[in-house]
Amino acid sequence: MLNYRVIANKPDADWVVMVHGAGGSMESWFRQVPEYARHFNILLVDLIGHGESQDISLIDALGFELIAEQIIEVVDHLKIDKAHYLALSVGSIIVRQIAEKYPHRVKKMVMAGAITSLTPKAKLLINFADTFKRILPFGVLRWLLVKYVVPNTATNRFYMNDVMKVCFESFLMWMALVNKMSSFVSRLFNVRCEISTLYLTGEDDKLFLKPVRNMVRCGDENSALVVVPNAGHACNIENKQFFNKVSLNYLLLA
C-alpha cells in the first residue's frame, strides 16, 4: 500500500485527498495543509516511487489506471466513502482517472497546474528527457527537468529536495509512463465529466496554461479556470495565499 498520512480533526467534516505530481511527494502540499485542516479531514499520499512509497515491484505494470487504483486502495482502507480531490500537475491525470472510474466517490476536484494536453514545448521536453535518460548523469538530468518546469528559484529548491529522493529506477518507470501520456490525456480530458472541477493554473505556466484555457473554453458548466497571478506551474506553492483562498472558497461552497 502507498505511504499515506491522515490529518483528521473533525469527525463530521468532508475529506480532501491530496495527490502530488511526478517528482514530488506529499510535502508538495505543505502550504495548503494548515489552512485546509481547519475545515476538512485530509489524506495525503506518496505516489509509487516517490517519498516513502519506494516499493516499485509493479514497475512493469505501471499505468495511470493502476496508480489511481493504488490511491483508491488507501481510501478504501480508511473507509472514506466520498471525498474532494486536490491534484497537482501529473496528479491531475490520476485524479481525473479516479473521477472517470469512480464518479460516485468524488465530490469536487481542484486541479493545480493541470496537464490536460501536451503543447509542442512539453513534448519536446519529454523527448529530450527520454533521449538523454541513459546518456546524461542522472543528477544533471533531474536538475534540468526541474529547472525548466519550475524555474522559480525558491520553488526549484523545494522540488529538487523531493526529486533527489527519486531513484533512477523510479525515474525510468515514470519516464516510460509520461511517454504514453499524450494519447491517454487527450482521451481522458475529452470525455465529458459531470463532477464540478476548478482548474488553478499559474499565469507563468508556459507549458500547460494554454491547453487548460482552451479545454475549459470548449467545455461545459461543470468546469472553471482561475489563473493564479505571480505563479508558474507549482502555483499552490508560489502563490499560496491566492491559491488557498480560491480553492477553499470553491470547496466550501455548497
Order of alpha helices (4+ residues) and beta strands (2+ residues): beta-beta-alpha-beta-alpha-beta-alpha-beta-alpha-alpha-alpha-alpha-alpha-beta-alpha-beta-alpha-alpha
